[in-house]
Amino acid sequence: MRKTSGMKSVAFIYGIFVAVLAIAVLAAAIYAVSVITVTRPEGRISRSDWPRHYAENFARYISVQNGKPKISTSFMNPCLTERYWSWMIWR
């Protein structure tokens, strides 16, 4: 029976600890990214606060003419291509 030194077992345990720690950090990073991102209707991945920014910017593209709201075409074209408003227009 051959006796191995204690340093080999300590190095092995340390290696396992470092590997588990690296896997835990990677899993935490993946989880954090999945929490702060969302898949948009067209399939792109964006930050989860994009609807808030969309709504905040909407006021710049709407005006009232003859008592009726009018949306500028520079804003309406992206809305139609990304299908945000298609359900409202065809009603």
N, C-alpha and C positions, 0 to 999 in steps of 0.2 A: 504494500500500500504506500502510495506516494503522498507526501504532505505538500500542499500548496501554500503559498504565503498568504497572509491576511490582506495584503495590499491588492491582490487580484480581485478578491471578492468586494472590497470597498470600491474599487474602480468600476466594477461591474454594476454595483448598486447605484453609484453616482451617475453612471451612464444611463441607466434606466430612469432615474429621477429627472435628468436633463431632457430625455426624450419625452417623458410624460408631460413635463412642464412645457416643452415646445408645442406638443399637440394641444394642450389646454389653451395656450395663448392663441394658436391658430384657430381653434374652435371658437374662442371668445371673439376674435376679429371677424370671423364669418358670421357669427350671430349678430354682432353689432351692425354689420353692413346690411344684413337682412332686415333688421328692425328699422333702419333709417331710409331704406329704399323701397320703392313700389314699382310694379310693372304698369305702365300707362296703357290706355286702350289700344294703341297701335303697336305695342310690344316692346317699346323702349323702356329702359330702366332709369328712373329718376328719383330724386329725393322725395320723401313722402310729403313734403310741404308744397309741392307744385300746385295743387288746387288753390291754396291760399294766394300764391303769387299770381295765378291766372285771374282770380277774382279781383285782386287789388289793381291789376293792370287793365281790367275791363273798362273801368270808368273813363279812361283816356279815349276809348274808341266808340263811345256812345254819345249821341246828341239828340236833342229834341227839335223836330221841325214840324211846324203846323200842329203842335200838340201831340205828335206821335214820335215814339223813340225810333231813332235810325242808327244802325250799326255800320261803321265804315267798312268798305270792301277790303281794305288792307288787313282788317282783323277777321272778317267773315271767311275769307278764303282758307286760312289755316284751320279755322273752326270746322269747316266742311270737310277738308281733307283728313283731319284727325277725328272726324265723326263725333265731335263734342255736341254739336247743335243739330244734327240731322234729324233727330226725332222731333224737334220743335218746329223746324221749317216745313216739314211735310204734313203737319197736323192740319 
